[in-house]
Amino acid sequence: MTEAPRVVIADDQALVRSGFRMILAADGIDVVAEAADGGQAVDAVRRTRPDVVLMDIRMPDVDGLEATRRILCGRGPDTAGTPRVIILTTFDLDRYVYAALTAGASGFLLKDVSPEHLVAAVRLVRLGDALLAPTITRRLVERFAAQDSRAAGLHRDLSSLTPRELEVLGLLAQGLTNAELAARFQLSEATVKTHVARILSKLQIRDRAQAVIVAYETGLVTPGASRGGP
């Protein structure tokens, strides 16, 4: 993709919004709208059709979690015009971050993120990848999945996956990278990427962050499971 990413920034602090806007604009990223609460964010997304939304969790009226649900509700991972949502938070293990990930957000950033990391995150997520390393997602899931009774039934059916795909999903959820998976199965990284892409497609999920959540919520992987190695 050669066009600049189009971004909506949703945060109730004007200084945060203006700071992020300046950082992104300096790198050629187009901030198409700003929002001071979740309701404004939903309206801005509908109006401007951005590629990425930077979404604060704790905002007045409609919070970022509810806004994320409204933006992504009913939209499959391949639905045209579906933006990627990056959650902004001051807490790296916030329960709301986990809830936002289960709602379809593609990752999270701490608000004190460096300019370089912010720019890289927007560009990475815009291309369809997850912002979170599986190990970070695993920390969130292990802390909160067992407490969320509603989430447990969301992705029960793994019957569409082949035995090899189930094995790949389980190890991915334990934090193995593509390179480590390739070494484990004595495959090329390209073949591993194909397996991961098929898993995401069959389960109708957006990225590896959601894959980790699904693996835990279905019981394929249990909290405290040891990390596999190549």
SULHU-V950445 format. One record per run of one state. SS is the DSSP state (hx for helix, st for strand, lp for the rest). FROM is the first residue (numbers start at 0). TO is the last residue. If there is no record, write none. Layout:
ss-><SS SS>
from-><FROM FROM>
to-><TO TO>
This chain:
ss-><lp st lp hx lp st lp hx lp st lp hx lp st lp hx lp st lp hx lp hx lp hx lp hx lp hx lp hx lp hx lp>
from-><0 5 10 13 26 29 35 37 48 51 56 63 72 83 89 94 102 106 110 114 126 133 147 150 153 162 173 177 185 188 203 207 217>
to-><4 9 12 25 28 34 36 47 50 55 62 71 82 88 93 101 105 109 113 125 132 146 149 152 161 172 176 184 187 202 206 216 229>
